[in-house]
Amino acid sequence: MADENIPVIDLDEEDMNNGLDLNLISHIQNQLQMRTQLGVMTNLCVVAFGLNMLSTLPVTTSNIRDFIFQKERRRHELMSYLIHTEQCRDIIRMGPETFINLCQRVRATGLVKDVFCSTMEKQVAKFLHIIGHNVKNRSVSFFFHRFGETVS
């Protein structure tokens, strides 16, 4: 039947007299409204569930600066630990006094300088750790809290 594709709103009296049942049209309109309302309610429930899930997530105030600060603090603690304890011999194979003396001599030559992310003492400690233990970049990067590329 060609009249089946006519929107319900566009029907007039003539169309209704040509055999279209008003009860069928009314039923279809009701079904369409119910499905639309059901879809809207489903979407609202999904949004409400998503917002509820977001509200249950922990709010962290840490940002990248805090992370970098903590990482730099750990590096500083490691160097302080290295210089002020007898563990220095186990880590870089020399005593703290000798290490400080070596760093002063290396600094005096001017060949090794402090850079943005690493002091000259850290660079010397990394070098001594590598040659003293024959370790790879992964071990040094873990021990000195650096990426492998930064250690190389």
N, CA, C and O atoms as a GROMACS GRO file, in nm:
protein
  608
    1MET      N    1   0.084  -0.117   0.000
    1MET     CA    2   0.000   0.000   0.000
    1MET      C    3   0.089   0.123   0.000
    1MET      O    4   0.179   0.131   0.084
    2ALA      N    5   0.070   0.218  -0.086
    2ALA     CA    6   0.154   0.334  -0.102
    2ALA      C    7   0.136   0.434   0.010
    2ALA      O    8   0.227   0.514   0.035
    3ASP      N    9   0.024   0.433   0.078
    3ASP     CA   10  -0.005   0.530   0.182
    3ASP      C   11   0.064   0.498   0.315
    3ASP      O   12   0.055   0.579   0.408
    4GLU      N   13   0.132   0.385   0.328
    4GLU     CA   14   0.194   0.345   0.455
    4GLU      C   15   0.311   0.435   0.493
    4GLU      O   16   0.340   0.446   0.612
    5ASN      N   17   0.379   0.499   0.397
    5ASN     CA   18   0.495   0.581   0.425
    5ASN      C   19   0.460   0.726   0.456
    5ASN      O   20   0.551   0.807   0.476
    6ILE      N   21   0.333   0.761   0.459
    6ILE     CA   22   0.291   0.899   0.487
    6ILE      C   23   0.304   0.924   0.637
    6ILE      O   24   0.253   0.845   0.717
    7PRO      N   25   0.372   1.033   0.676
    7PRO     CA   26   0.380   1.065   0.820
    7PRO      C   27   0.240   1.090   0.876
    7PRO      O   28   0.152   1.140   0.807
    8VAL      N   29   0.223   1.053   1.003
    8VAL     CA   30   0.093   1.063   1.067
    8VAL      C   31   0.046   1.208   1.072
    8VAL      O   32  -0.073   1.234   1.060
    9ILE      N   33   0.136   1.299   1.090
    9ILE     CA   34   0.099   1.441   1.101
    9ILE      C   35   0.040   1.494   0.971
    9ILE      O   36  -0.046   1.582   0.973
   10ASP      N   37   0.085   1.440   0.858
   10ASP     CA   38   0.041   1.489   0.728
   10ASP      C   39  -0.093   1.429   0.682
   10ASP      O   40  -0.140   1.462   0.573
   11LEU      N   41  -0.152   1.344   0.760
   11LEU     CA   42  -0.279   1.283   0.720
   11LEU      C   43  -0.394   1.382   0.738
   11LEU      O   44  -0.400   1.456   0.836
   12ASP      N   45  -0.483   1.382   0.642
   12ASP     CA   46  -0.602   1.466   0.655
   12ASP      C   47  -0.725   1.375   0.649
   12ASP      O   48  -0.713   1.253   0.649
   13GLU      N   49  -0.844   1.437   0.643
   13GLU     CA   50  -0.969   1.361   0.646
   13GLU      C   51  -0.982   1.268   0.527
   13GLU      O   52  -1.033   1.157   0.541
   14GLU      N   53  -0.938   1.311   0.412
   14GLU     CA   54  -0.950   1.231   0.290
   14GLU      C   55  -0.871   1.102   0.304
   14GLU      O   56  -0.917   0.994   0.264
   15ASP      N   57  -0.747   1.115   0.362
   15ASP     CA   58  -0.664   0.995   0.381
   15ASP      C   59  -0.730   0.899   0.480
   15ASP      O   60  -0.722   0.777   0.463
   16MET      N   61  -0.793   0.953   0.581
   16MET     CA   62  -0.856   0.868   0.681
   16MET      C   63  -0.979   0.798   0.624
   16MET      O   64  -1.013   0.688   0.668
   17ASN      N   65  -1.044   0.858   0.529
   17ASN     CA   66  -1.161   0.797   0.467
   17ASN      C   67  -1.121   0.691   0.367
   17ASN      O   68  -1.205   0.610   0.327
   18ASN      N   69  -0.994   0.689   0.325
   18ASN     CA   70  -0.948   0.591   0.226
   18ASN      C   71  -0.901   0.460   0.291
   18ASN      O   72  -0.835   0.381   0.224
   19GLY      N   73  -0.932   0.436   0.414
   19GLY     CA   74  -0.905   0.305   0.471
   19GLY      C   75  -0.800   0.301   0.581
   19GLY      O   76  -0.774   0.194   0.635
   20LEU      N   77  -0.740   0.411   0.616
   20LEU     CA   78  -0.643   0.409   0.725
   20LEU      C   79  -0.718   0.407   0.857
   20LEU      O   80  -0.810   0.486   0.879
   21ASP      N   81  -0.680   0.318   0.943
   21ASP     CA   82  -0.748   0.300   1.071
   21ASP      C   83  -0.690   0.397   1.175
   21ASP      O   84  -0.570   0.396   1.201
   22LEU      N   85  -0.775   0.480   1.233
   22LEU     CA   86  -0.731   0.578   1.333
   22LEU      C   87  -0.677   0.510   1.458
   22LEU      O   88  -0.584   0.562   1.520
   23ASN      N   89  -0.731   0.397   1.496
   23ASN     CA   90  -0.680   0.324   1.613
   23ASN      C   91  -0.538   0.275   1.591
   23ASN      O   92  -0.456   0.281   1.683
   24LEU      N   93  -0.508   0.228   1.471
   24LEU     CA   94  -0.373   0.182   1.438
   24LEU      C   95  -0.275   0.300   1.443
   24LEU      O   96  -0.166   0.288   1.499
   25ILE      N   97  -0.315   0.411   1.386
   25ILE     CA   98  -0.229   0.530   1.386
   25ILE      C   99  -0.205   0.577   1.529
   25ILE      O  100  -0.092   0.610   1.564
   26SER      N  101  -0.305   0.580   1.609
   26SER     CA  102  -0.293   0.622   1.748
   26SER      C  103  -0.201   0.527   1.825
   26SER      O  104  -0.119   0.571   1.906
   27HIS      N  105  -0.215   0.397   1.800
   27HIS     CA  106  -0.131   0.297   1.865
   27HIS      C  107   0.016   0.317   1.826
   27HIS      O  108   0.105   0.309   1.911
   28ILE      N  109   0.041   0.342   1.698
   28ILE     CA  110   0.179   0.363   1.650
   28ILE      C  111   0.237   0.488   1.714
   28ILE      O  112   0.353   0.488   1.755
   29GLN      N  113   0.158   0.595   1.724
   29GLN     CA  114   0.206   0.718   1.787
   29GLN      C  115   0.239   0.693   1.935
   29GLN      O  116   0.342   0.741   1.984
   30ASN      N  117   0.155   0.620   2.004
   30ASN     CA  118   0.182   0.590   2.145
   30ASN      C  119   0.309   0.507   2.162
   30ASN      O  120   0.390   0.533   2.252
   31GLN      N  121   0.327   0.408   2.076
   31GLN     CA  122   0.447   0.324   2.082
   31GLN      C  123   0.573   0.408   2.056
   31GLN      O  124   0.674   0.392   2.124
   32LEU      N  125   0.565   0.499   1.959
   32LEU     CA  126   0.678   0.585   1.926
   32LEU      C  127   0.712   0.677   2.044
   32LEU      O  128   0.829   0.694   2.077
   33GLN      N  129   0.611   0.734   2.107
   33GLN     CA  130   0.634   0.820   2.223
   33GLN      C  131   0.694   0.741   2.340
   33GLN      O  132   0.784   0.790   2.407
   34MET      N  133   0.645   0.620   2.364
   34MET     CA  134   0.698   0.538   2.472
   34MET      C  135   0.843   0.500   2.447
   34MET      O  136   0.925   0.503   2.539
   35ARG      N  137   0.875   0.464   2.324
   35ARG     CA  138   1.014   0.428   2.292
   35ARG      C  139   1.106   0.548   2.303
   35ARG      O  140   1.220   0.534   2.349
   36THR      N  141   1.059   0.664   2.263
   36THR     CA  142   1.140   0.786   2.275
   36THR      C  143   1.165   0.818   2.422
   36THR      O  144   1.277   0.850   2.461
   37GLN      N  145   1.060   0.808   2.503
   37GLN     CA  146   1.076   0.834   2.646
   37GLN      C  147   1.168   0.732   2.712
   37GLN      O  148   1.249   0.766   2.798
   38LEU      N  149   1.155   0.606   2.670
   38LEU     CA  150   1.241   0.501   2.724
   38LEU      C  151   1.387   0.529   2.687
   38LEU      O  152   1.476   0.511   2.769
   39GLY      N  153   1.410   0.571   2.564
   39GLY     CA  154   1.546   0.604   2.521
   39GLY      C  155   1.604   0.721   2.599
   39GLY      O  156   1.721   0.718   2.638
   40VAL      N  157   1.523   0.823   2.622
   40VAL     CA  158   1.568   0.939   2.699
   40VAL      C  159   1.600   0.896   2.842
   40VAL      O  160   1.703   0.936   2.897
   41MET      N  161   1.514   0.815   2.903
   41MET     CA  162   1.537   0.770   3.040
   41MET      C  163   1.664   0.682   3.048
   41MET      O  164   1.740   0.692   3.145
   42THR      N  165   1.685   0.598   2.948
   42THR     CA  166   1.805   0.514   2.946
   42THR      C  167   1.930   0.601   2.938
   42THR      O  168   2.026   0.578   3.011
   43ASN      N  169   1.929   0.702   2.852
   43ASN     CA  170   2.043   0.792   2.840
   43ASN      C  171   2.068   0.867   2.970
   43ASN      O  172   2.183   0.885   3.010
   44LEU      N  173   1.962   0.913   3.035
   44LEU     CA  174   1.977   0.982   3.162
   44LEU      C  175   2.038   0.891   3.269
   44LEU      O  176   2.121   0.934   3.348
   45CYS      N  177   1.995   0.765   3.269
   45CYS     CA  178   2.051   0.670   3.366
   45CYS      C  179   2.200   0.646   3.340
   45CYS      O  180   2.279   0.638   3.434
   46VAL      N  181   2.238   0.634   3.214
   46VAL     CA  182   2.379   0.613   3.179
   46VAL      C  183   2.462   0.734   3.223
   46VAL      O  184   2.570   0.717   3.279
   47VAL      N  185   2.413   0.854   3.196
   47VAL     CA  186   2.484   0.975   3.236
   47VAL      C  187   2.495   0.984   3.388
   47VAL      O  188   2.601   1.017   3.441
   48ALA      N  189   2.385   0.954   3.459
   48ALA     CA  190   2.387   0.959   3.605
   48ALA      C  191   2.485   0.856   3.661
   48ALA      O  192   2.556   0.885   3.757
   49PHE      N  193   2.489   0.738   3.603
   49PHE     CA  194   2.583   0.635   3.647
   49PHE      C  195   2.727   0.681   3.624
   49PHE      O  196   2.812   0.664   3.711
   50GLY      N  197   2.754   0.738   3.506
   50GLY     CA  198   2.888   0.788   3.476
   50GLY      C  199   2.931   0.898   3.572
   50GLY      O  200   3.045   0.898   3.619
   51LEU      N  201   2.841   0.991   3.603
   51LEU     CA  202   2.873   1.097   3.697
   51LEU      C  203   2.897   1.041   3.837
   51LEU      O  204   2.985   1.089   3.910
   52ASN      N  205   2.820   0.941   3.874
   52ASN     CA  206   2.840   0.877   4.005
   52ASN      C  207   2.976   0.809   4.010
   52ASN      O  208   3.045   0.817   4.112
   53MET      N  209   3.015   0.742   3.903
   53MET     CA  210   3.146   0.676   3.899
   53MET      C  211   3.258   0.779   3.908
   53MET      O  212   3.358   0.756   3.976
   54LEU      N  213   3.243   0.892   3.840
   54LEU     CA  214   3.345   0.997   3.846
   54LEU      C  215   3.357   1.055   3.986
   54LEU      O  216   3.466   1.090   4.031
   55SER      N  217   3.244   1.066   4.056
   55SER     CA  218   3.249   1.124   4.190
   55SER      C  219   3.314   1.029   4.290
   55SER      O  220   3.361   1.074   4.394
   56THR      N  221   3.317   0.899   4.261
   56THR     CA  222   3.378   0.805   4.354
   56THR      C  223   3.529   0.793   4.335
   56THR      O  224   3.598   0.738   4.421
   57LEU      N  225   3.582   0.843   4.222
   57LEU     CA  226   3.727   0.836   4.198
   57LEU      C  227   3.798   0.928   4.297
   57LEU      O  228   3.748   1.035   4.330
   58PRO      N  229   3.915   0.884   4.343
   58PRO     CA  230   3.988   0.969   4.437
   58PRO      C  231   4.042   1.093   4.366
   58PRO      O  232   4.088   1.087   4.252
   59VAL      N  233   4.036   1.203   4.435
   59VAL     CA  234   4.086   1.327   4.379
   59VAL      C  235   4.230   1.341   4.425
   59VAL      O  236   4.258   1.346   4.545
   60THR      N  237   4.323   1.348   4.329
   60THR     CA  238   4.463   1.363   4.364
   60THR      C  239   4.505   1.506   4.339
   60THR      O  240   4.471   1.567   4.237
   61THR      N  241   4.577   1.558   4.433
   61THR     CA  242   4.625   1.695   4.418
   61THR      C  243   4.767   1.699   4.367
   61THR      O  244   4.822   1.806   4.340
   62SER      N  245   4.828   1.581   4.353
   62SER     CA  246   4.965   1.581   4.304
   62SER      C  247   4.965   1.609   4.154
   62SER      O  248   4.877   1.566   4.080
   63ASN      N  249   5.064   1.680   4.114
   63ASN     CA  250   5.080   1.707   3.972
   63ASN      C  251   5.222   1.674   3.933
   63ASN      O  252   5.298   1.619   4.012
   64ILE      N  253   5.257   1.708   3.813
   64ILE     CA  254   5.388   1.670   3.761
   64ILE      C  255   5.500   1.739   3.838
   64ILE      O  256   5.608   1.681   3.856
   65ARG      N  257   5.476   1.861   3.885
   65ARG     CA  258   5.581   1.931   3.961
   65ARG      C  259   5.610   1.859   4.092
   65ARG      O  260   5.726   1.846   4.133
   66ASP      N  261   5.504   1.810   4.158
   66ASP     CA  262   5.525   1.736   4.282
   66ASP      C  263   5.604   1.609   4.256
   66ASP      O  264   5.692   1.572   4.334
   67PHE      N  265   5.573   1.542   4.145
   67PHE     CA  266   5.643   1.419   4.109
   67PHE      C  267   5.790   1.448   4.083
   67PHE      O  268   5.877   1.375   4.130
   68ILE      N  269   5.819   1.554   4.008
   68ILE     CA  270   5.958   1.590   3.979
   68ILE      C  271   6.030   1.630   4.107
   68ILE      O  272   6.146   1.594   4.127
   69PHE      N  273   5.963   1.705   4.193
   69PHE     CA  274   6.024   1.746   4.319
   69PHE      C  275   6.059   1.624   4.404
   69PHE      O  276   6.168   1.617   4.460
   70GLN      N  277   5.967   1.527   4.414
   70GLN     CA  278   5.993   1.408   4.493
   70GLN      C  279   6.108   1.327   4.434
   70GLN      O  280   6.190   1.272   4.507
   71LYS      N  281   6.113   1.319   4.303
   71LYS     CA  282   6.220   1.245   4.236
   71LYS      C  283   6.354   1.312   4.262
   71LYS      O  284   6.454   1.244   4.290
   72GLU      N  285   6.358   1.444   4.253
   72GLU     CA  286   6.482   1.518   4.280
   72GLU      C  287   6.522   1.504   4.426
   72GLU      O  288   6.641   1.494   4.457
   73ARG      N  289   6.426   1.502   4.516
   73ARG     CA  290   6.455   1.483   4.658
   73ARG      C  291   6.516   1.345   4.683
   73ARG      O  292   6.610   1.334   4.762
   74ARG      N  293   6.465   1.241   4.617
   74ARG     CA  294   6.521   1.107   4.632
   74ARG      C  295   6.664   1.102   4.581
   74ARG      O  296   6.750   1.038   4.642
   75ARG      N  297   6.690   1.170   4.468
   75ARG     CA  298   6.827   1.174   4.415
   75ARG      C  299   6.920   1.243   4.514
   75ARG      O  300   7.032   1.196   4.539
   76HIS      N  301   6.874   1.353   4.571
   76HIS     CA  302   6.956   1.427   4.667
   76HIS      C  303   6.983   1.341   4.791
   76HIS      O  304   7.095   1.339   4.842
   77GLU      N  305   6.881   1.270   4.838
   77GLU     CA  306   6.899   1.181   4.953
   77GLU      C  307   6.998   1.071   4.921
   77GLU      O  308   7.079   1.034   5.007
   78LEU      N  309   6.995   1.017   4.799
   78LEU     CA  310   7.088   0.913   4.759
   78LEU      C  311   7.232   0.966   4.762
   78LEU      O  312   7.322   0.900   4.813
   79MET      N  313   7.253   1.085   4.707
   79MET     CA  314   7.387   1.141   4.706
   79MET      C  315   7.432   1.173   4.849
   79MET      O  316   7.549   1.151   4.882
   80SER      N  317   7.344   1.223   4.932
   80SER     CA  318   7.378   1.251   5.070
   80SER      C  319   7.412   1.120   5.142
   80SER      O  320   7.508   1.114   5.219
   81TYR      N  321   7.333   1.016   5.118
   81TYR     CA  322   7.358   0.885   5.176
   81TYR      C  323   7.493   0.831   5.130
   81TYR      O  324   7.568   0.772   5.207
   82LEU      N  325   7.522   0.852   5.004
   82LEU     CA  326   7.646   0.804   4.945
   82LEU      C  327   7.767   0.868   5.011
   82LEU      O  328   7.866   0.801   5.040
   83ILE      N  329   7.760   0.997   5.034
   83ILE     CA  330   7.874   1.070   5.087
   83ILE      C  331   7.888   1.053   5.239
   83ILE      O  332   8.000   1.048   5.290
   84HIS      N  333   7.778   1.043   5.310
   84HIS     CA  334   7.784   1.044   5.455
   84HIS      C  335   7.781   0.907   5.522
   84HIS      O  336   7.774   0.899   5.645
   85THR      N  337   7.787   0.800   5.447
   85THR     CA  338   7.787   0.667   5.508
   85THR      C  339   7.902   0.584   5.452
   85THR      O  340   7.967   0.623   5.355
   86GLU      N  341   7.925   0.472   5.515
   86GLU     CA  342   8.030   0.381   5.468
   86GLU      C  343   7.980   0.294   5.352
   86GLU      O  344   8.057   0.215   5.296
   87GLN      N  345   7.853   0.306   5.316
   87GLN     CA  346   7.800   0.233   5.201
   87GLN      C  347   7.864   0.281   5.072
   87GLN      O  348   7.855   0.215   4.968
   88CYS      N  349   7.929   0.395   5.079
   88CYS     CA  350   7.995   0.453   4.963
   88CYS      C  351   8.091   0.352   4.900
   88CYS      O  352   8.100   0.342   4.778
   89ARG      N  353   8.162   0.277   4.984
   89ARG     CA  354   8.258   0.178   4.933
   89ARG      C  355   8.187   0.068   4.853
   89ARG      O  356   8.239   0.021   4.752
   90ASP      N  357   8.069   0.028   4.899
   90ASP     CA  358   7.995  -0.077   4.828
   90ASP      C  359   7.937  -0.027   4.696
   90ASP      O  360   7.928  -0.103   4.600
   91ILE      N  361   7.899   0.100   4.692
   91ILE     CA  362   7.830   0.152   4.574
   91ILE      C  363   7.928   0.197   4.466
   91ILE      O  364   7.914   0.159   4.350
   92ILE      N  365   8.026   0.279   4.504
   92ILE     CA  366   8.118   0.332   4.402
   92ILE      C  367   8.262   0.286   4.421
   92ILE      O  368   8.352   0.335   4.353
   93ARG      N  369   8.284   0.194   4.513
   93ARG     CA  370   8.414   0.132   4.534
   93ARG      C  371   8.521   0.229   4.585
   93ARG      O  372   8.640   0.208   4.557
   94MET      N  373   8.482   0.333   4.658
   94MET     CA  374   8.579   0.420   4.725
   94MET      C  375   8.511   0.486   4.844
   94MET      O  376   8.388   0.493   4.851
   95GLY      N  377   8.591   0.534   4.936
   95GLY     CA  378   8.540   0.597   5.056
   95GLY      C  379   8.483   0.735   5.028
   95GLY      O  380   8.512   0.793   4.923
   96PRO      N  381   8.403   0.789   5.120
   96PRO     CA  382   8.341   0.920   5.098
   96PRO      C  383   8.443   1.033   5.084
   96PRO      O  384   8.425   1.122   5.002
   97GLU      N  385   8.550   1.030   5.165
   97GLU     CA  386   8.652   1.135   5.155
   97GLU      C  387   8.721   1.132   5.020
   97GLU      O  388   8.745   1.236   4.958
   98THR      N  389   8.753   1.013   4.976
   98THR     CA  390   8.819   0.998   4.846
   98THR      C  391   8.728   1.043   4.734
   98THR      O  392   8.772   1.108   4.638
   99PHE      N  393   8.599   1.009   4.745
   99PHE     CA  394   8.502   1.051   4.644
   99PHE      C  395   8.492   1.203   4.638
   99PHE      O  396   8.493   1.261   4.529
  100ILE      N  397   8.483   1.268   4.754
  100ILE     CA  398   8.474   1.415   4.757
  100ILE      C  399   8.601   1.476   4.698
  100ILE      O  400   8.594   1.572   4.622
  101ASN      N  401   8.718   1.420   4.732
  101ASN     CA  402   8.845   1.468   4.678
  101ASN      C  403   8.849   1.452   4.526
  101ASN      O  404   8.891   1.543   4.454
  102LEU      N  405   8.806   1.335   4.477
  102LEU     CA  406   8.803   1.312   4.333
  102LEU      C  407   8.710   1.412   4.264
  102LEU      O  408   8.745   1.467   4.159
  103CYS      N  409   8.593   1.436   4.322
  103CYS     CA  410   8.498   1.532   4.262
  103CYS      C  411   8.557   1.672   4.258
  103CYS      O  412   8.536   1.745   4.161
  104GLN      N  413   8.631   1.711   4.362
  104GLN     CA  414   8.694   1.844   4.361
  104GLN      C  415   8.799   1.854   4.251
  104GLN      O  416   8.809   1.957   4.185
  105ARG      N  417   8.876   1.748   4.232
  105ARG     CA  418   8.978   1.749   4.127
  105ARG      C  419   8.916   1.751   3.988
  105ARG      O  420   8.962   1.822   3.899
  106VAL      N  421   8.809   1.672   3.970
  106VAL     CA  422   8.741   1.670   3.839
  106VAL      C  423   8.679   1.807   3.811
  106VAL      O  424   8.686   1.856   3.698
  107ARG      N  425   8.618   1.867   3.911
  107ARG     CA  426   8.558   2.000   3.894
  107ARG      C  427   8.666   2.103   3.860
  107ARG      O  428   8.642   2.193   3.780
  108ALA      N  429   8.783   2.091   3.920
  108ALA     CA  430   8.893   2.185   3.896
  108ALA      C  431   8.942   2.178   3.751
  108ALA      O  432   8.988   2.278   3.696
  109THR      N  433   8.932   2.060   3.690
  109THR     CA  434   8.977   2.049   3.551
  109THR      C  435   8.880   2.119   3.456
  109THR      O  436   8.920   2.165   3.349
  110GLY      N  437   8.754   2.128   3.494
  110GLY     CA  438   8.654   2.193   3.410
  110GLY      C  439   8.604   2.106   3.297
  110GLY      O  440   8.526   2.153   3.214
  111LEU      N  441   8.646   1.981   3.291
  111LEU     CA  442   8.603   1.892   3.183
  111LEU      C  443   8.462   1.838   3.205
  111LEU      O  444   8.389   1.812   3.109
  112VAL      N  445   8.422   1.821   3.330
  112VAL     CA  446   8.287   1.775   3.363
  112VAL      C  447   8.220   1.888   3.440
  112VAL      O  448   8.274   1.937   3.540
  113LYS      N  449   8.103   1.928   3.394
  113LYS     CA  450   8.032   2.039   3.456
  113LYS      C  451   7.891   1.998   3.496
  113LYS      O  452   7.836   1.900   3.445
  114ASP      N  453   7.835   2.075   3.588
  114ASP     CA  454   7.696   2.053   3.624
  114ASP      C  455   7.608   2.082   3.503
  114ASP      O  456   7.632   2.177   3.428
  115VAL      N  457   7.506   2.000   3.486
  115VAL     CA  458   7.407   2.024   3.382
  115VAL      C  459   7.272   2.042   3.449
  115VAL      O  460   7.260   2.026   3.571
  116PHE      N  461   7.172   2.074   3.371
  116PHE     CA  462   7.039   2.104   3.425
  116PHE      C  463   6.986   1.993   3.515
  116PHE      O  464   6.932   2.020   3.622
  117CYS      N  465   7.002   1.869   3.474
  117CYS     CA  466   6.936   1.760   3.547
  117CYS      C  467   7.033   1.677   3.632
  117CYS      O  468   6.989   1.584   3.699
  118SER      N  469   7.162   1.708   3.632
  118SER     CA  470   7.255   1.625   3.707
  118SER      C  471   7.378   1.706   3.747
  118SER      O  472   7.438   1.776   3.665
  119THR      N  473   7.413   1.695   3.871
  119THR     CA  474   7.534   1.763   3.916
  119THR      C  475   7.656   1.682   3.873
  119THR      O  476   7.645   1.566   3.833
  120MET      N  477   7.771   1.746   3.881
  120MET     CA  478   7.895   1.679   3.845
  120MET      C  479   7.920   1.560   3.937
  120MET      O  480   7.968   1.456   3.892
  121GLU      N  481   7.887   1.574   4.067
  121GLU     CA  482   7.906   1.464   4.162
  121GLU      C  483   7.821   1.342   4.124
  121GLU      O  484   7.866   1.228   4.135
  122LYS      N  485   7.699   1.367   4.081
  122LYS     CA  486   7.613   1.256   4.038
  122LYS      C  487   7.669   1.189   3.914
  122LYS      O  488   7.666   1.066   3.902
  123GLN      N  489   7.721   1.268   3.823
  123GLN     CA  490   7.778   1.211   3.702
  123GLN      C  491   7.898   1.123   3.735
  123GLN      O  492   7.913   1.015   3.679
  124VAL      N  493   7.983   1.169   3.826
  124VAL     CA  494   8.101   1.091   3.867
  124VAL      C  495   8.056   0.965   3.939
  124VAL      O  496   8.111   0.857   3.915
  125ALA      N  497   7.956   0.977   4.027
  125ALA     CA  498   7.907   0.859   4.099
  125ALA      C  499   7.850   0.755   4.002
  125ALA      O  500   7.873   0.635   4.018
  126LYS      N  501   7.777   0.800   3.902
  126LYS     CA  502   7.723   0.706   3.802
  126LYS      C  503   7.836   0.637   3.728
  126LYS      O  504   7.834   0.515   3.708
  127PHE      N  505   7.935   0.715   3.686
  127PHE     CA  506   8.049   0.658   3.614
  127PHE      C  507   8.121   0.554   3.700
  127PHE      O  508   8.150   0.444   3.653
  128LEU      N  509   8.149   0.589   3.825
  128LEU     CA  510   8.219   0.496   3.913
  128LEU      C  511   8.137   0.371   3.941
  128LEU      O  512   8.191   0.261   3.950
  129HIS      N  513   8.005   0.387   3.953
  129HIS     CA  514   7.917   0.272   3.975
  129HIS      C  515   7.920   0.179   3.854
  129HIS      O  516   7.925   0.057   3.868
  130ILE      N  517   7.917   0.238   3.735
  130ILE     CA  518   7.918   0.157   3.611
  130ILE      C  519   8.049   0.080   3.598
  130ILE      O  520   8.047  -0.041   3.574
  131ILE      N  521   8.162   0.148   3.615
  131ILE     CA  522   8.289   0.076   3.596
  131ILE      C  523   8.323  -0.013   3.715
  131ILE      O  524   8.393  -0.113   3.699
  132GLY      N  525   8.274   0.022   3.834
  132GLY     CA  526   8.303  -0.057   3.953
  132GLY      C  527   8.224  -0.186   3.961
  132GLY      O  528   8.269  -0.283   4.022
  133HIS      N  529   8.106  -0.189   3.900
  133HIS     CA  530   8.019  -0.307   3.909
  133HIS      C  531   7.988  -0.368   3.773
  133HIS      O  532   7.920  -0.470   3.765
  134ASN      N  533   8.039  -0.307   3.666
  134ASN     CA  534   8.012  -0.355   3.530
  134ASN      C  535   7.861  -0.372   3.508
  134ASN      O  536   7.815  -0.479   3.468
  135VAL      N  537   7.785  -0.266   3.533
  135VAL     CA  538   7.640  -0.272   3.521
  135VAL      C  539   7.594  -0.205   3.393
  135VAL      O  540   7.669  -0.133   3.327
  136LYS      N  541   7.469  -0.230   3.359
  136LYS     CA  542   7.408  -0.174   3.239
  136LYS      C  543   7.330  -0.048   3.275
  136LYS      O  544   7.314  -0.014   3.392
  137ASN      N  545   7.282   0.022   3.171
  137ASN     CA  546   7.205   0.145   3.190
  137ASN      C  547   7.081   0.122   3.275
  137ASN      O  548   7.043   0.208   3.355
  138ARG      N  549   7.017   0.008   3.258
  138ARG     CA  550   6.894  -0.019   3.333
  138ARG      C  551   6.919  -0.016   3.483
  138ARG      O  552   6.841   0.042   3.560
  139SER      N  553   7.028  -0.080   3.525
  139SER     CA  554   7.059  -0.083   3.667
  139SER      C  555   7.091   0.056   3.719
  139SER      O  556   7.045   0.095   3.827
  140VAL      N  557   7.169   0.130   3.644
  140VAL     CA  558   7.207   0.265   3.686
  140VAL      C  559   7.086   0.356   3.686
  140VAL      O  560   7.070   0.437   3.777
  141SER      N  561   7.000   0.344   3.584
  141SER     CA  562   6.882   0.430   3.578
  141SER      C  563   6.789   0.402   3.694
  141SER      O  564   6.725   0.493   3.745
  142PHE      N  565   6.779   0.276   3.736
  142PHE     CA  566   6.696   0.243   3.852
  142PHE      C  567   6.759   0.297   3.979
  142PHE      O  568   6.692   0.359   4.062
  143PHE      N  569   6.888   0.273   3.995
  143PHE     CA  570   6.957   0.310   4.119
  143PHE      C  571   6.963   0.462   4.137
  143PHE      O  572   6.946   0.512   4.248
  144PHE      N  573   6.986   0.535   4.028
  144PHE     CA  574   6.997   0.681   4.036
  144PHE      C  575   6.868   0.752   3.997
  144PHE      O  576   6.866   0.875   3.984
  145HIS      N  577   6.760   0.677   3.978
  145HIS     CA  578   6.627   0.734   3.946
  145HIS      C  579   6.633   0.820   3.820
  145HIS      O  580   6.591   0.936   3.821
  146ARG      N  581   6.686   0.764   3.714
  146ARG     CA  582   6.694   0.833   3.585
  146ARG      C  583   6.648   0.737   3.477
  146ARG      O  584   6.646   0.616   3.496
  147PHE      N  585   6.611   0.795   3.360
  147PHE     CA  586   6.581   0.713   3.245
  147PHE      C  587   6.712   0.664   3.185
  147PHE      O  588   6.817   0.724   3.208
  148GLY      N  589   6.707   0.556   3.111
  148GLY     CA  590   6.827   0.499   3.051
  148GLY      C  591   6.899   0.595   2.960
  148GLY      O  592   7.022   0.598   2.956
  149GLU      N  593   6.822   0.677   2.884
  149GLU     CA  594   6.884   0.772   2.792
  149GLU      C  595   6.958   0.881   2.867
  149GLU      O  596   7.061   0.929   2.819
  150THR      N  597   6.909   0.920   2.983
  150THR     CA  598   6.972   1.026   3.062
  150THR      C  599   7.104   0.978   3.120
  150THR      O  600   7.197   1.057   3.137
  151VAL      N  601   7.112   0.850   3.151
  151VAL     CA  602   7.234   0.796   3.209
  151VAL      C  603   7.345   0.787   3.107
  151VAL      O  604   7.461   0.812   3.139
  152SER      N  605   7.312   0.752   2.984
  152SER     CA  606   7.415   0.730   2.880
  152SER      C  607   7.498   0.853   2.853
  152SER      O  608   7.588   0.849   2.768
   0.00000   0.00000   0.00000
